[in-house]
Amino acid sequence: MRRIDHAFALAAQVLLVCCFLFVLSVWLSNRDKFQITVVSVEGAHAVDPKPIGSIATAQLSRRLLWQIDRNNALLYPRHALRSEIMLLDTHVKDVETAVAGGQLTIRLSEYVSAFLWCPPTPDLGATSVTASVSTTTSATTGCSFADETGHIFAPAPEYSGSPFLVFKTTRRDDNMHAILPREEFDKVNMFLAELAPLALIPRLVEQSGVHDFIITTGEPWVVRWSSTRDPKADARNLVIVLQNLSVDPVNLATLKAIDLRFGNKVFYR
């Protein structure tokens, strides 16, 4: 009997505490000093801010346990609000919220477009470069935006021109949201950066193997390169090749490709 009495006494205490907290929450939630009267959205550029305001209004109008008003600085549903906004648009990278002076401020961080990713065209081999990306007309179709880290986040419109460097990779991360695995992507970008001092502007990077890439620049020839190689050493080899070719204008005029995939053994045709 004593154990039963003790259990009932403990349950009664817990119930009293819960009732007190419930009444306190209802009272605090209805205090005017904590009420949210204005919702503002900051940092929205590619994302339409109007749906975000509608989401916030809907979330704030939902009551907790039928009585607790969540339209206040203490109990507003920050986690649910953030989760719903993150799902609203793939351009949204992060969401922060803050309440001050009766104003709920929603601050967005958006992905910034740095590259275009275009899907590979099957069964076309190396000539697939022109299937969805044309280097002569500079037209891209069926591509997506990617940020500076290689994260693919949103479909891109059809472009006429070359506003972004285009990656056309045949293999992507398991989560299907990356141009290449991060280490591979960083190494490719290191080599692309080495081309700038040579006045070579990359326009298209096409993956032709697990670690092999065909790089199209503004020149009529392409560069074949492997990410298993040292980017700086291969860039030095490219400089030597170009210097040798410049001596013979005929070879340079008929050049189609420079192959840097085999170390100091550089092939060109």
C-alpha positions in Angstrom: 0.0 0.0 0.0 2.8 2.4 0.8 4.3 1.9 -2.6 1.0 2.6 -4.3 0.4 5.7 -2.1 3.9 6.9 -3.0 3.2 6.3 -6.7 0.0 8.2 -6.6 1.6 11.1 -4.6 4.4 11.3 -7.2 1.9 11.3 -10.1 -0.1 14.0 -8.4 3.0 16.1 -8.0 3.9 15.7 -11.7 0.4 16.5 -12.7 0.4 19.7 -10.5 3.7 20.8 -12.1 2.4 20.2 -15.6 -0.8 22.1 -14.8 1.3 25.0 -13.4 3.6 25.1 -16.5 0.6 24.9 -18.8 -1.2 27.8 -17.1 2.1 29.8 -17.0 2.6 29.1 -20.7 -0.9 30.2 -21.6 -0.5 33.4 -19.6 2.9 34.3 -21.0 1.8 33.5 -24.6 -0.9 36.0 -24.4 1.1 38.8 -22.9 1.2 41.8 -25.3 4.9 42.4 -24.7 5.8 39.1 -26.2 3.4 39.2 -29.2 4.8 39.1 -32.7 3.2 41.8 -34.8 5.5 42.1 -37.8 7.2 39.4 -40.0 10.1 40.5 -42.2 12.2 38.5 -44.6 15.9 39.4 -45.4 18.4 38.0 -47.8 15.8 36.8 -50.4 17.1 37.3 -53.9 16.4 34.2 -56.0 13.7 33.1 -53.5 10.3 34.8 -53.5 9.7 36.2 -50.0 5.9 36.2 -50.2 5.5 32.4 -49.6 7.9 32.7 -46.7 5.7 35.3 -45.1 2.7 33.1 -45.6 4.5 30.1 -44.0 5.4 32.2 -41.0 1.9 33.5 -40.6 0.5 29.9 -40.8 3.0 28.6 -38.3 2.4 31.4 -35.8 -1.4 30.9 -35.9 -1.1 27.3 -34.8 -1.9 26.9 -31.1 -0.1 24.5 -28.9 -2.4 22.2 -26.8 -5.3 24.3 -28.1 -4.7 27.2 -25.7 -1.0 28.3 -25.9 -0.6 31.1 -28.5 2.7 30.5 -30.4 2.6 34.0 -31.9 5.1 35.3 -29.4 8.8 35.7 -28.9 9.1 32.9 -26.3 7.2 30.0 -27.9 7.2 30.7 -31.7 7.9 27.4 -33.7 11.5 28.3 -34.8 12.4 24.7 -35.8 9.2 23.9 -37.7 9.4 27.3 -39.4 13.0 26.7 -40.5 12.3 23.2 -41.7 9.3 24.3 -43.9 11.3 27.2 -45.4 14.2 25.0 -46.2 11.9 22.7 -48.2 10.2 25.7 -50.0 13.0 26.4 -52.5 16.2 24.6 -53.4 18.0 28.0 -53.6 17.7 28.2 -49.8 20.9 27.3 -48.1 20.2 28.2 -44.5 17.5 30.0 -42.4 18.0 32.0 -39.2 15.2 33.6 -37.2 15.2 36.3 -34.5 12.6 38.3 -32.6 13.1 41.8 -31.3 10.6 44.5 -30.5 7.6 42.4 -31.7 9.2 41.8 -35.1 10.1 38.3 -36.4 13.0 38.5 -38.8 13.7 35.6 -41.1 17.2 35.8 -42.6 17.9 33.6 -45.6 21.2 32.4 -46.9 21.0 31.4 -50.6 23.2 29.2 -52.7 25.2 31.3 -55.2 25.5 30.0 -58.8 29.1 29.5 -59.7 28.9 26.6 -62.3 26.5 24.8 -64.5 26.2 21.0 -64.3 24.9 19.2 -67.3 24.0 15.5 -67.4 25.9 13.2 -69.6 24.4 11.9 -72.9 24.7 8.1 -73.0 26.3 6.2 -75.8 27.8 9.2 -77.6 31.4 8.8 -76.3 33.6 11.9 -76.4 31.5 13.5 -79.0 28.7 13.9 -76.4 30.2 17.3 -75.5 27.9 18.8 -78.0 24.8 16.9 -77.0 23.5 19.3 -74.4 26.3 21.8 -74.4 27.5 23.4 -77.6 30.8 25.2 -77.5 30.3 26.8 -80.9 26.8 28.3 -80.3 27.3 28.4 -76.5 23.9 26.9 -75.8 23.1 24.9 -72.7 20.0 22.8 -72.1 18.8 20.5 -69.4 21.4 21.8 -66.9 21.4 22.8 -63.3 23.1 25.4 -61.1 25.9 24.5 -58.8 27.7 26.6 -56.1 31.4 27.1 -55.6 31.7 23.8 -53.7 30.1 21.8 -56.5 26.7 21.4 -54.8 23.9 21.1 -57.4 20.9 22.9 -56.1 18.4 24.1 -58.8 17.5 23.6 -62.5 19.0 26.3 -64.8 17.3 28.0 -67.7 18.5 27.5 -71.2 21.4 29.9 -71.8 22.7 31.3 -75.1 26.2 32.4 -74.2 28.7 31.3 -71.6 27.7 32.9 -68.2 29.2 29.9 -66.3 31.8 27.2 -66.5 30.0 24.0 -67.5 30.8 20.7 -65.9 29.5 17.6 -67.6 30.3 14.6 -65.3 29.3 11.0 -65.7 29.7 10.2 -62.0 28.3 12.0 -59.0 28.1 11.6 -55.2 25.7 9.0 -53.8 23.4 11.8 -52.6 23.1 13.0 -56.2 23.7 16.6 -55.3 27.3 17.1 -56.2 29.2 17.6 -59.5 32.0 15.3 -58.2 33.1 14.0 -54.9 34.5 16.9 -53.0 38.2 15.9 -53.1 38.0 15.2 -56.8 36.2 18.5 -57.5 38.8 20.5 -55.5 41.6 18.9 -57.5 40.0 19.7 -60.8 39.5 23.3 -59.8 43.2 23.5 -58.8 44.2 22.5 -62.3 41.7 24.9 -63.9 43.2 27.7 -61.8 46.6 26.9 -63.3 45.2 27.6 -66.8 44.5 31.3 -66.1 48.1 32.5 -66.3 48.3 30.8 -69.7 45.3 32.9 -71.0 43.3 29.7 -71.3 39.7 30.2 -70.2 37.9 26.9 -69.4 34.4 26.7 -70.8 33.5 23.1 -70.5 34.9 20.2 -68.3 33.7 16.8 -69.4 34.4 13.7 -67.4 35.5 10.9 -69.8 36.6 8.4 -67.2 36.7 7.8 -63.4 39.5 10.4 -63.1 39.9 11.6 -66.7 38.6 14.9 -68.0 38.4 16.7 -71.3 38.7 20.5 -70.9 37.5 22.8 -73.6 38.8 26.4 -73.6 38.5 29.2 -76.1 41.1 27.5 -78.2 40.2 25.1 -81.1 41.9 22.2 -79.2 41.1 20.5 -76.0 43.2 19.4 -73.0 43.0 15.9 -71.7 43.9 15.6 -68.0 43.7 13.2 -65.1 42.9 14.2 -61.5 45.4 11.5 -60.4 48.1 13.9 -61.5 49.8 16.9 -59.9 47.9 20.0 -61.2 51.0 22.3 -60.9 53.3 19.9 -62.6 50.9 19.2 -65.4 50.5 23.0 -65.9 54.2 23.3 -66.3 54.2 20.6 -68.9 51.5 22.4 -70.7 53.5 25.5 -70.8 56.5 23.7 -72.4 54.2 22.0 -75.0 52.7 25.3 -76.0 56.1 27.0 -76.3 57.3 24.2 -78.6 54.2 24.3 -80.7 54.3 28.1 -81.1 57.6 27.6 -83.0 55.7 25.6 -85.7 52.5 27.5 -86.7 51.5 24.5 -88.9 51.3 22.1 -85.9 49.5 24.7 -83.8 47.0 25.3 -86.5 46.1 21.6 -86.9 46.3 20.8 -83.1 43.2 19.0 -81.8 44.2 17.8 -78.3 47.0 17.9 -75.7 47.1 14.9 -73.5 48.6 15.4 -70.0 47.4 12.2 -68.4 50.8 10.4 -68.6 53.1 12.6 -66.6 56.1 13.9 -68.5 55.0 11.9 -71.5 52.8 14.5 -73.1 51.0 13.6 -76.3 49.3 15.9 -78.8 47.7 15.5 -82.1 
